[in-house]
Amino acid sequence: MSEFFTQSPPRLGNQYTDDAFLREYLRRVLPPEVLRDVEPQLVELGALASAELYALQLQDRLNEPRLVQWDAWGNRVDQIELTPLWQRVAPLAAQHGLIAIPYEQRHGRHSRIHQFAAVYLFHPSSDVYTCPLAMTDGAARTLLSAGNRALIERALPRLTNRDPAQAWTSGQWMTETTGGSDVGTSMTRAVAAADGKWRLYGKKWFTSAVTSQMALTLARPEGNGPGGNQLALFYLEMRVADGTLNGIRVERLKDKLGTRKVPTAELLLEGTLADAVNGTNNGTRNIEPMLRITRAWNSVTATAFMRRAVALARAYARERQAFGARLEALPLHRETLADMEVETRAATLLAFELVELIGRDEARAIDDEGRALLRLITPITKLLTAKQAIAVVSEAIEAFGGAGYVEDTGLPVLLRDTHVLSIWEGTTNVLALDLLLRADLANGLSALRNRVRAALRGAPAELADPAAAAIERAAEWLKASADPRALQVGARRFAVTIGRALELALLIEHAGAAAKRGDGAAAIAAARRFARAPLDLVVEAGSNGADELLA
């Protein structure tokens, strides 16, 4: 018998059956017959995520994708070898319909909830295979929105296929060295070919999931002027009929902080054959359907990372003893875990509020007010959940003490991967400005007020008042801030205030429903704890001292 103590690691149970909050939410929002139909799949995914995939993820920790540029005889091949886990999860994603579900519309407006509940369970053990899945979903929705029948018939049956041998994923190539968020400065050229197709020339600086079979990208047709509205959206396939790359040269794979299992590349387009998706301009407008979907994926995967971090931290607290007791029995440690839990619940409700609205919109079960709310909360949800995820996962790392800092526990990569969420699909500042520049912001705020009132109906004033007051304060600030500079200074605080106020309202709504069922103690505690946190973050222009600090 060894004289040395060995700490037992945290053990994950089934990530669906162990997640009481997710099951409460689904029981509340899904009709009973829908829940009965989808729950077996969610149980299966919960088991996969906690056992086989999580074990393979830990074993696969040191593997990364590898670029092979040349074959043995000196031919340029630019082949990318994927990691074992990615090779395992790719067919699982297709078989489980992680893209197919919302396009099959088996459950109408509830199909998106079904899809994203499955994604929520799958994501943390997939080494961010959800990245190409998000772009595939976005590409399918974009092609449908554009109405290009030839491309829909060509690509949609592949993008939404459940057969791994037939299924495609899609890339999304927007970022160039001239700008990521500012895509209007893109320099990729599109030259019209004689057969009605186009050839693309340029450099794409950051192209995620470059192993996909197709991609959507922006380029500027020759003769068009500067700016985003003079870009066009193009469809291309990675390879031509003989299997060689379609005028594409893979320069290198990116050496990134996180998401290192995702093969992100710098590409040169050297006459890449492509099709215009929807005309020869308004490219930035044509990618809006894609961004709505990918921002929803960003939001849900943020909450999934949070849930995984909390699950591991709570499991470790049951195993680890310190100061004469298990960590889970120490009052201050319990406070820390409770704070992580309530932030995770709030973010999850906000992310799935967005999912519900998208599902209603796609099922044509939404009115103008619902669409205005959807447009308003899309950037808010993405920016806020990304920030919450980074904070919660960071707190979880600290909850492990030194073990959280050790690579072979598999914990540090969780924090590194989470950091991509605030970068991808719009940074916090860009999304906050996007929110303020929307022409229908007033309609969105009106819709938000009505949604919050509905959520707070019947709630005690101690809970309802902070949410309602924060919304009104933000609206008053917006009305009073006529100076564009003042609006820009306060944009982030405005967005976060609205987002956290809506999260509180959703927590209160969830608690009310749980209380009616007689099992609302945890939900009410979550709402009360969140209500005590600061919500109103708006400050008056000029009072923050930024100019003095940065002089």
C-alpha positions in Angstrom: 0.0 0.0 0.0 1.4 3.4 -1.0 2.2 5.9 1.7 1.4 8.7 -0.6 -2.0 10.3 -1.1 -3.4 10.4 -4.6 -6.3 12.7 -5.3 -9.2 11.2 -7.2 -10.2 13.2 -10.3 -13.7 14.7 -10.8 -16.1 12.2 -12.4 -18.8 13.3 -14.8 -22.2 11.6 -14.8 -24.6 11.6 -17.7 -24.6 15.2 -18.7 -28.3 15.2 -19.5 -29.8 13.3 -16.6 -27.4 15.1 -14.2 -28.4 18.6 -15.5 -31.5 19.3 -13.5 -31.7 22.9 -14.8 -31.7 21.9 -18.5 -34.4 19.2 -17.9 -36.5 21.8 -16.0 -36.2 24.2 -18.8 -37.1 21.7 -21.5 -40.1 20.4 -19.4 -41.4 24.0 -19.2 -41.0 25.0 -22.9 -41.6 21.8 -24.9 -45.0 20.2 -25.3 -45.0 16.8 -23.4 -45.2 14.8 -26.7 -42.1 16.6 -28.1 -40.1 16.1 -24.9 -41.0 12.4 -25.0 -39.8 12.1 -28.5 -36.5 14.0 -28.1 -35.4 12.9 -24.6 -34.0 9.5 -25.6 -31.5 11.2 -27.9 -30.6 13.7 -25.2 -29.9 10.9 -22.7 -27.7 9.2 -25.3 -25.8 12.4 -26.0 -25.4 13.0 -22.3 -23.9 9.6 -21.9 -21.5 10.0 -24.9 -20.4 13.4 -23.7 -19.6 12.2 -20.2 -18.0 8.8 -21.0 -16.6 7.9 -24.4 -16.0 11.3 -25.8 -14.7 12.9 -22.6 -12.3 10.0 -22.2 -11.1 10.3 -25.8 -10.8 14.0 -25.4 -8.4 13.6 -22.4 -6.4 10.9 -24.2 -6.3 13.1 -27.4 -5.0 16.2 -25.5 -1.7 16.5 -27.3 -2.9 15.8 -30.8 -3.4 18.7 -33.2 -4.3 18.9 -36.9 -1.3 18.7 -39.2 -0.8 20.4 -42.5 1.0 18.2 -45.1 1.9 20.5 -48.0 3.9 18.1 -50.2 3.7 14.5 -51.1 6.8 12.2 -51.4 7.3 13.2 -55.0 7.3 16.9 -54.6 3.6 17.6 -55.6 1.8 20.3 -53.6 -1.1 18.6 -51.9 -2.0 20.8 -48.9 -3.7 18.0 -47.0 -4.8 18.4 -43.4 -4.8 15.5 -41.0 -7.4 15.8 -38.3 -7.3 14.6 -34.7 -8.7 11.2 -33.7 -11.5 12.9 -31.7 -12.6 15.0 -34.6 -12.7 11.9 -36.8 -14.9 10.3 -34.2 -17.3 13.1 -33.6 -17.9 14.1 -37.3 -20.1 11.0 -38.1 -21.8 11.3 -34.7 -22.8 14.9 -35.5 -24.4 13.9 -38.8 -26.1 10.8 -37.4 -27.6 12.8 -34.5 -28.9 15.4 -36.9 -27.2 18.4 -35.3 -27.6 20.3 -38.5 -30.6 18.4 -39.9 -33.0 18.8 -37.0 -34.2 22.4 -37.7 -34.4 21.8 -41.5 -36.5 18.7 -41.1 -38.9 20.7 -38.9 -40.3 17.6 -37.3 -41.3 19.6 -34.3 -42.1 23.0 -35.9 -41.0 26.0 -33.9 -39.6 23.7 -31.2 -37.1 22.1 -33.6 -34.4 24.7 -32.8 -34.8 24.0 -29.1 -34.3 20.3 -29.8 -31.3 21.0 -31.9 -29.6 23.3 -29.5 -30.3 21.1 -26.5 -28.4 18.4 -28.3 -25.6 20.8 -29.3 -25.4 22.0 -25.7 -24.7 18.4 -24.6 -22.3 17.5 -27.5 -20.2 20.6 -27.6 -17.9 20.4 -24.5 -16.6 17.0 -25.4 -16.2 17.7 -29.1 -12.9 19.7 -29.1 -15.0 22.5 -30.7 -16.1 20.5 -33.7 -19.2 22.7 -33.2 -17.2 25.4 -35.1 -17.7 23.8 -38.6 -21.2 22.8 -37.5 -22.1 26.4 -36.7 -20.9 27.5 -40.1 -22.7 24.7 -41.8 -26.0 25.6 -40.2 -25.3 29.3 -41.1 -24.5 28.4 -44.7 -27.7 26.3 -45.1 -29.8 29.1 -43.7 -28.1 31.7 -45.9 -28.6 29.8 -49.1 -32.3 29.3 -48.3 -32.7 33.0 -47.5 -31.0 34.0 -50.7 -33.3 31.7 -52.7 -30.6 30.6 -55.2 -32.3 27.4 -56.4 -29.3 25.9 -58.2 -27.1 26.3 -55.1 -29.9 25.1 -52.7 -30.4 22.0 -54.8 -26.6 21.4 -55.0 -25.6 22.0 -51.4 -28.6 21.8 -49.0 -29.2 18.1 -49.2 -25.5 17.6 -48.3 -25.4 20.2 -45.5 -28.4 18.7 -43.8 -27.7 15.1 -44.4 -27.7 12.5 -41.6 -25.5 10.0 -43.5 -21.9 10.6 -42.6 -20.8 9.5 -46.1 -23.0 12.1 -47.7 -22.9 15.0 -45.2 -20.9 18.2 -45.9 -19.7 20.9 -43.6 -19.1 24.5 -44.7 -16.4 27.0 -44.1 -17.0 30.8 -43.6 -14.2 32.9 -45.1 -14.6 36.5 -44.2 -11.5 37.7 -42.4 -8.6 39.3 -44.2 -5.5 41.1 -43.0 -7.3 44.4 -43.7 -9.9 43.6 -41.1 -11.9 41.0 -39.3 -15.0 42.8 -38.0 -14.6 45.5 -40.6 -15.2 43.2 -43.6 -16.0 46.2 -45.8 -12.3 46.6 -46.4 -11.9 43.1 -47.9 -9.5 43.0 -50.9 -10.4 39.6 -52.4 -11.2 40.2 -56.1 -13.9 38.4 -58.1 -13.4 38.2 -61.9 -16.3 37.2 -64.1 -15.6 34.0 -66.2 -17.0 33.3 -69.6 -19.2 30.4 -68.3 -21.1 32.7 -65.8 -19.0 31.6 -62.9 -16.4 33.7 -61.1 -12.8 33.4 -60.2 -11.6 34.7 -56.9 -8.1 36.1 -56.1 -6.9 37.1 -52.7 -5.8 36.1 -49.3 -8.0 34.9 -46.5 -6.2 35.4 -43.2 -8.3 33.3 -40.8 -10.4 30.5 -42.3 -11.8 28.1 -39.7 -12.6 24.5 -40.5 -10.7 24.5 -43.8 -11.3 20.8 -44.2 -15.0 21.5 -45.1 -16.2 20.6 -48.5 -17.5 24.1 -49.3 -17.4 27.6 -48.1 -19.2 31.0 -48.3 -16.9 34.0 -48.7 -17.0 37.7 -49.6 -15.2 39.2 -52.6 -15.4 42.4 -54.5 -16.4 42.0 -58.2 -14.2 43.9 -60.6 -15.6 47.4 -61.2 -17.3 47.6 -57.8 -16.4 50.5 -55.5 -15.2 50.4 -51.9 -17.3 49.5 -48.9 -19.3 46.5 -47.6 -22.3 47.0 -49.9 -20.0 46.6 -52.9 -18.9 43.2 -51.8 -20.7 40.1 -53.1 -21.3 36.8 -51.4 -19.9 33.7 -53.2 -20.2 30.0 -52.9 -17.3 27.7 -53.6 -16.3 24.1 -53.3 -12.9 23.1 -51.9 -12.1 20.7 -54.7 -12.8 20.3 -58.4 -13.9 17.1 -60.2 -10.5 15.4 -60.2 -10.1 15.9 -56.4 -7.5 18.6 -56.5 -7.9 21.9 -54.6 -10.0 24.5 -56.4 -7.4 27.2 -56.9 -6.6 27.2 -53.2 -3.2 27.2 -51.5 -3.0 26.5 -47.8 -0.2 28.7 -46.5 -0.1 27.6 -42.9 -2.3 26.6 -40.0 -2.8 29.2 -37.3 -0.9 28.9 -34.0 -3.7 29.9 -31.7 -4.3 30.5 -28.0 -7.2 28.0 -27.9 -9.4 25.9 -30.3 -6.2 24.3 -31.4 -8.0 21.2 -32.6 -9.9 23.4 -35.1 -7.8 23.5 -38.4 -7.7 27.3 -39.0 -5.7 28.3 -42.0 -4.3 31.2 -44.0 -5.4 30.6 -47.6 -4.4 32.1 -51.0 -7.2 32.1 -53.6 -5.6 31.8 -57.0 -8.4 31.8 -59.5 -10.8 29.8 -57.3 -14.0 28.9 -59.1 -17.1 30.3 -57.4 -20.8 31.2 -57.8 -22.4 34.4 -56.8 -25.1 33.6 -54.2 -27.3 36.6 -54.6 -26.2 39.2 -57.0 -23.0 41.2 -57.3 -23.3 43.5 -54.3 -24.8 43.8 -50.8 -22.6 41.0 -49.6 -22.5 42.1 -46.0 -26.3 42.2 -46.0 -26.5 38.8 -47.5 -24.5 37.2 -44.7 -26.9 38.5 -42.0 -28.9 35.2 -41.9 -25.6 33.4 -41.4 -24.5 35.6 -38.5 -27.8 35.2 -36.7 -27.3 31.4 -36.7 -23.6 31.4 -35.9 -24.2 33.9 -33.0 -26.8 31.6 -31.6 -24.3 28.7 -31.8 -21.7 30.9 -30.1 -24.2 31.7 -27.3 -25.3 28.2 -26.7 -21.8 26.8 -26.8 -20.8 29.5 -24.3 -23.4 28.2 -21.8 -22.3 24.6 -22.5 -18.7 25.4 -21.6 -20.0 27.1 -18.4 -22.1 24.0 -17.5 -19.1 21.7 -18.1 -16.9 23.9 -15.9 -19.5 23.9 -13.1 -20.1 20.2 -13.4 -16.4 19.5 -13.1 -15.9 22.0 -10.2 -18.9 20.5 -8.3 -17.7 17.0 -8.9 -14.2 17.9 -7.6 -15.7 19.6 -4.6 -17.3 16.2 -3.7 -14.0 14.5 -4.0 -11.5 16.9 -2.5 -10.9 17.3 1.2 -9.3 20.4 2.7 -9.2 22.0 6.2 -10.9 18.9 7.6 -13.9 18.7 5.3 -14.9 18.1 1.7 -14.8 21.3 -0.4 -18.5 21.1 -1.0 -19.1 21.5 2.8 -17.0 24.7 3.2 -19.3 27.7 3.2 -17.1 30.0 1.1 -16.5 27.4 -1.5 -20.2 26.8 -1.7 -20.7 30.5 -2.3 -18.3 30.4 -5.2 -20.0 27.4 -6.7 -23.4 29.0 -6.3 -22.3 32.2 -8.1 -21.0 30.1 -11.0 -24.3 28.1 -11.1 -26.5 31.2 -11.2 -24.5 32.9 -13.9 -24.7 29.6 -15.9 -28.5 29.5 -15.5 -28.9 33.1 -16.5 -26.8 32.7 -19.6 -28.5 29.5 -20.6 -32.0 31.1 -20.4 -30.8 34.1 -22.4 -29.2 31.8 -25.1 -32.3 29.7 -25.4 -34.6 32.8 -25.5 -32.7 33.6 -28.7 -33.0 30.0 -29.9 -36.8 30.1 -29.3 -37.2 33.2 -31.3 -35.2 31.8 -34.2 -37.3 28.7 -34.1 -40.5 30.7 -34.2 -39.2 32.9 -37.0 -38.2 29.9 -39.2 -41.6 28.2 -38.5 -43.4 31.4 -39.4 -44.9 31.6 -35.9 -43.8 35.1 -35.0 -45.2 38.6 -35.4 -43.4 41.9 -36.1 -42.8 42.5 -32.4 -41.1 39.1 -32.1 -38.9 39.8 -35.1 -37.9 43.1 -33.5 -37.0 41.4 -30.3 -35.0 38.8 -32.2 -33.0 41.4 -34.0 -32.3 43.3 -30.7 -31.2 40.4 -28.6 -29.0 38.5 -31.1 -25.9 40.8 -30.6 -26.7 41.2 -26.9 -26.9 37.5 -26.3 -23.7 36.7 -28.1 -21.6 39.4 -26.4 -23.0 38.8 -22.9 -22.8 35.0 -22.8 -19.3 35.0 -24.2 -18.2 37.3 -21.3 -20.0 35.2 -18.7 -18.4 32.0 -20.0 -14.9 33.4 -19.7 -15.6 34.5 -16.1 -17.2 31.3 -15.0 -14.7 29.0 -16.6 -11.9 31.1 -15.1 -13.5 30.8 -11.7 -13.7 27.0 -12.2 -10.0 26.8 -12.9 -9.3 28.6 -9.6 -11.8 26.3 -7.8 -9.4 23.4 -8.5 -6.4 25.2 -7.1 -3.1 24.0 -8.5 -4.8 21.1 -10.4 -6.6 23.6 -12.5 -3.3 25.0 -13.8 -1.9 21.6 -14.8 -2.3 20.7 -18.5 -2.9 16.9 -18.2 -6.0 17.4 -16.0 -7.6 18.7 -19.2 -8.8 21.9 -17.4 -6.6 24.7 -18.9 -7.7 23.9 -22.4 -11.3 24.5 -21.3 -10.4 28.1 -20.5 -8.3 28.7 -23.6 -11.1 27.4 -25.9 -13.7 29.5 -24.1 -11.8 32.7 -24.9 -12.6 32.3 -28.6 -16.2 33.1 -27.9 -15.7 36.8 -27.4 -13.6 37.0 -30.6 -15.5 35.0 -33.1 -18.6 36.5 -34.9 -18.0 40.0 -33.5 -16.2 41.3 -30.5 -18.0 42.8 -27.5 -17.4 46.3 -28.7 -18.4 45.6 -32.3 -21.6 43.9 -31.3 -22.5 46.7 -28.9 -22.1 49.3 -31.6 -24.0 47.1 -34.0 -26.9 47.1 -31.5 -26.9 50.9 -31.2 -26.7 51.5 -35.0 -29.7 49.4 -35.8 -32.5 51.5 -37.5 -35.2 49.6 -35.6 -33.6 49.9 -32.1 -36.7 51.8 -30.8 -39.0 48.9 -32.0 -36.6 46.4 -30.4 -36.7 48.2 -27.0 -40.5 48.3 -27.1 -40.6 44.6 -27.8 -38.1 44.0 -25.0 -40.1 46.0 -22.5 -43.2 43.9 -23.3 -41.2 40.6 -23.0 -39.8 41.6 -19.7 -43.3 42.7 -18.4 -44.7 39.3 -19.4 -41.8 37.5 -17.6 -42.2 39.5 -14.5 -46.0 39.2 -14.2 -47.0 38.2 -10.7 -43.4 38.3 -9.4 -42.6 40.0 -6.0 -41.4 43.5 -6.3 -38.0 42.7 -4.7 -37.2 40.6 -7.7 -39.1 42.4 -10.5 -38.2 46.0 -9.7 -34.4 45.7 -10.4 -35.0 44.2 -13.9 -37.7 46.7 -14.9 -35.7 49.6 -13.5 -32.5 48.6 -15.3 -34.4 48.4 -18.7 -35.9 51.9 -18.1 -32.7 53.4 -17.1 -30.9 52.1 -20.2 -33.8 53.4 -22.4 -33.6 56.9 -20.7 -29.8 57.0 -21.2 -30.3 56.2 -24.9 -32.9 58.9 -25.4 -30.8 61.5 -23.6 -27.5 60.7 -25.5 -27.8 62.6 -28.7 -24.0 63.0 -29.1 -22.6 60.1 -31.2 -19.4 60.0 -29.1 -21.4 59.6 -25.9 -23.4 56.8 -27.5 -20.2 55.0 -28.5 -18.7 55.5 -25.1 -21.7 53.9 -23.4 -22.5 51.2 -26.0 -21.0 48.2 -24.1 -22.5 49.2 -20.8 -25.9 49.8 -22.5 -25.8 46.3 -24.1 -24.7 44.5 -20.9 -27.3 46.3 -18.8 -30.1 45.3 -21.1 -28.8 41.7 -21.3 -28.4 41.2 -17.6 -31.8 42.7 -16.9 -33.4 40.3 -19.4 -31.5 37.4 -17.8 -33.0 38.4 -14.5 -36.5 38.6 -15.9 -36.0 35.1 -17.5 -34.8 33.7 -14.2 -37.8 35.1 -12.5 -40.1 33.7 -15.1 -38.5 30.3 -14.8 -38.8 30.4 -11.0 -42.5 31.3 -11.2 -43.1 28.3 -13.4 -41.1 26.0 -11.1 -42.9 27.3 -8.0 -46.3 26.4 -9.6 -45.0 22.8 -10.0 -44.0 22.8 -6.3 -40.3 22.4 -7.0 -39.1 26.0 -7.3 -36.6 26.3 -4.4 -33.5 26.3 -6.5 -35.0 28.5 -9.2 -36.2 31.1 -6.7 -32.8 31.1 -5.0 -31.1 31.7 -8.4 -33.4 34.7 -9.2 -32.8 36.2 -5.8 -29.1 35.9 -6.0 -28.9 37.3 -9.5 -31.2 40.2 -8.4 -28.7 41.3 -5.8 -25.9 41.7 -8.4 -25.4 45.0 -10.1 -27.6 45.4 -13.3 -27.5 49.1 -14.2 -24.0 49.6 -15.6 -24.8 52.7 -17.7 -22.8 55.8 -16.9 -23.2 59.4 -18.1 -20.9 60.4 -21.0 -17.7 62.1 -19.7 -17.9 60.7 -16.2 -15.7 57.7 -16.7 -12.3 59.5 -17.0 -11.1 57.6 -20.1 -9.6 60.6 -21.8 -7.7 61.6 -18.7 -6.5 58.0 -18.1 -5.3 57.6 -21.7 -3.8 61.0 -22.2 
